[in-house]
Amino acid sequence: QVQLVESGGGLVQAGDSLRLSCAASGRTFSRYFIGWFRQAPGKERDFVAGISGSGGRTNYADAVKGRFTISRDNAKNTVYVQMNSLKPEDTAVYYCAAALFENTYSKSYLYWGQGTQVTVSS
């Protein structure tokens, strides 16, 4: 089993940057594909970015390509997402989640963190 804890959210202005962290427990962390999702009020939970267990493969939603960068440090059991050039439409609760294979569908993910709020003011 894997437990995930997100951190790094906050209130920023448009154009600013934030780095979110997802810290995991468990010795099998490197087995899992880790995805970041976000959910705005009244909207569905959407895939943002994902990274393979080794860190060798990444993928991004079109809305964040070129602005967000996902990375992981398996020695620290942590996945990061660096978010640059933030926009008001990036405002949401951000969740990290673990899956056994690479995918963008939230229902395929086995473990979830509690989420961290990101608010971008205009």
C-alpha positions, 0 to 999 in steps of 0.5 A: 500500500502507498500513502500520498501527501501533497504539499506546496499549494497556495495563493499566487498571482497570475504569472507566478510559479509554484512547486507541488510535492507529493511525498509517498510512504512505502518501499515500492514507490518506484513501481508506480506511475504517479499522476497529478490531477486537479479539480476545480469547483463544479468540474470533474477531476482532470489529469494534469501530468504523469511520470513513470516509475523510473522517471523516464517517461512523462506526459502532460495535459495540453492545457499545461504543456510547456508550463508544468514540469513533473519529476520524481526522486525515488530516493526521497519517495517524492514526485514534484510538479513545477508550475510556471506561468500560472493562470487563473484557470489553473485554480483547483485542488491538486491531487497526486495519485499512484497507478500500476500502469501509465494512464490518464484515467482517474479511475485507474489510480489506486491511491490518492492524496488528500489534495492541496489548494492552488489559487491563482488570482488575476 
